[in-house]
Amino acid sequence: MDKKVYILLAEGFELIEALSPLDVLRRGHIHVEIVSLNDGLEVKSAQKVTVVADRRFNIDELTDGDMIILPGGYPGYVNLKENKDVVSLVKYYLEKNNKYVGAICGAPSLLGENKFILGRKFTCHSSVLDAMDKKMYSHMDVVRDGNLITASGAGHGVEFGMELAKVFLDEKSIENIMKGMELHKEEK
């Protein structure tokens, strides 16, 4: 599989919102790299777990991907949306054909505050809903609208990862991932 996905980690990210999609996508043999917004490769989650990224953030080196993923977590999602280069990269991915953006929990607020989400269905954590244009809000766990995939929060990290994987993988591959993760229901 020649698809490339970048997960952007800012200090204070939500652990399960970053690592669940990473796990699901790698099970599908999709090339995923963790990208640190810090000066070094180590990024501390909101739960005080340190993750070592694959590379440091450099906007010029990240335009070649097929998808970027924005985890929530506090203050992680705030740190993402306060970075002008992250905002520019998200805009680039949303405006390009065959590129996708996944955002979960508080991270969709980056989209709302920058008017990237207008006219698109989305979901997000209830704590950031006031920053969004509520007309297109869907009270659902995971929402896909074109090249934008959003999820409401940490409890839906695996489901979010599965929806992201569906962008690149066929139904059989998705079934195999689900089976390996014991997410399938076998009939008796």
BELGISUL-V416583 format. One record per run of one state. SS is the DSSP state (H for helix, E for strand, C for the rest). FROM is the first residue (numbers start at 1). LEN is the number of residues. If there is no record, write none. Layout:
ss=(SS	SS)
from=(FROM	FROM)
len=(LEN	LEN)
//
This chain:
ss=(C	E	C	E	C	H	C	E	C	E	C	E	C	E	C	H	C	E	C	H	C	H	C	E	C	H	C	E	C	H	C	H	E	C	E	C	E	C	H	C	H	C)
from=(1	4	10	13	14	15	28	31	37	42	46	50	53	55	57	59	62	67	71	76	82	84	96	100	105	108	114	122	123	126	132	134	137	138	142	146	148	152	154	166	171	181)
len=(3	6	3	1	1	13	3	6	5	4	4	3	2	2	2	3	5	4	5	6	2	12	4	5	3	6	8	1	3	6	2	3	1	4	4	2	4	2	12	5	10	8)
//
